[in-house]
Amino acid sequence: MNAIELSHIRKSFGGFAIQDLCLTVPSGTICGLVGENGAGKSTTIRLLMGALRPDGGTAKVLGTDVSSPEFQDVKEDVGVVLDEAYFPEVLNAVQVGNIMASTYRRWDDSLYQSYLRRFDLPEKKPFRDYSRGMRMKLSIAVALSHQPRLLVLDEATAGLDPIVRDEVLDIFNEFTREEDHSILISSHILSDLEKLCDYIAFLHQGELLFCDEKDRLLETYGILTDTAEQVDCLTPEAVVAREPSGYGGVRALVRRDLAPSGFQLERPTVEDIILFMVKGAKNA
Amino acid sequence: MKALLMKDCFVLWKQLRIFIFVMLVISVFNGGFGNVFVVIWAAMLPYTAMAYDERSKWDQLAAMMPYSVRDIVLSKYVLGWLCTGAAALFTLVCQLLQTVLGSPFAAFDPAANLIGLCSSLCVLAITSPMMFRFGVERGRLTMFLMIFLGCGTAGALGSVVVDGEGPARLPALLTLILPIAAVVLTAVSIPLSMGLYRKRSC
């Protein structure tokens, strides 16, 4: 079963539009949603959670159409962390726990308390006095404490210091050890996604440029650093994008299957691929 | 809905303490007008809770939690009803006690309390749809316009009745009209608010 299935989703808001978005996240996997600011990541998350009604297309989460009344029950199985949408600022962690205990049928208070301790979150301090990182940690604690099968995380690691970020990534990894547990995470920190994700989906100006297995993506592309003449020898289809490197050379993202075997290609990072893709799209 | 009401009570708790104190002072020393004022003020408390929700973008998070639009909208009405009901009961008991104790500020008048309660329910019913559609910041302007119009109408109505059959007739007329108006307006207001809230979030 797929945890998330977006099929030909369209949504327009004046100057911005999500265009024919098809995205599938298989159950038991972690998918990273990547894109610049304003690419449509948060809109995609709102669409898949039924918080926005699409102009066209269908969205299914854990096998249920999000526009159906049954989706209300499915939300019990989804833990959500949103960027800059929090609990009202006068609440404290204990009050948030009490509210969530009345919200989710499978709320596990002892698990919530253990996350509060693990994240060093003060119980009685009002939310407004929390740092951004603490707010994120509280949101993550809530998202994990009602036994969800799917986590939808919008910039959930933003504002966390590297040590806590690493710990949170470990928690997310632990979460997906259960074979029916899945995660969709959007982030600007591509190194986190590279560490965590099985799939990478790249949104650019409301359009999904690709959604592929991370390992396959890293095997498909290579980085060629050479002279401009050497890069020009390649077919235009082989070169995704290029940029000047030092000493008059050129650095290019190329498709391995279309490059002659004599070329020395470096293994790219996800960040390399995304940056070249954005440049390629801008130069196209 | 229990969770949403609990959240609003936690959010309003500090404000409620001040409100209870002011309510006590006004209802003890300001008689009939004070009672009506306190109850109408209580009807505004859900908007304070909404303002806190908006500041933290709680509505975006709530839309992804297992709350229905019905629960989200109805919880604010229920909060308003609880606050106005409690304020009306509180002022009534205060005035009854003062009457029994022979206080010079005693103004025990259940009809005035009923008018205050029903007026505040009308205010809640009329202004809530705008709050759900435009948010508290812009909805508040509509609320002030409604209150201004309401006061103007009440003043005009008062002068007509005074000119006609004497001031004693006004409360009797209002105790008849206002409960019906409160029920009818609320019955129209709730589905309207739900529709407007859905429109706003989509």
Interface residues (C-beta under 8 A of the other chain):
Chain A: R46 M49 G50 A51 L52 R53 Q72 D73 K75 E76 V78 V80 L82 E84 A85 Y86 F87 P88 E89 V90 L91 Q95 N98 I99 M100 S102 T103 Y104 F127 V152
Chain B: K2 A3 M6 K7 F10 V11 K14 Y52 D53 R55 S56 K57 W58 Q60 L61 A63 M64 M65 P66 Y67 S68 S201 C202
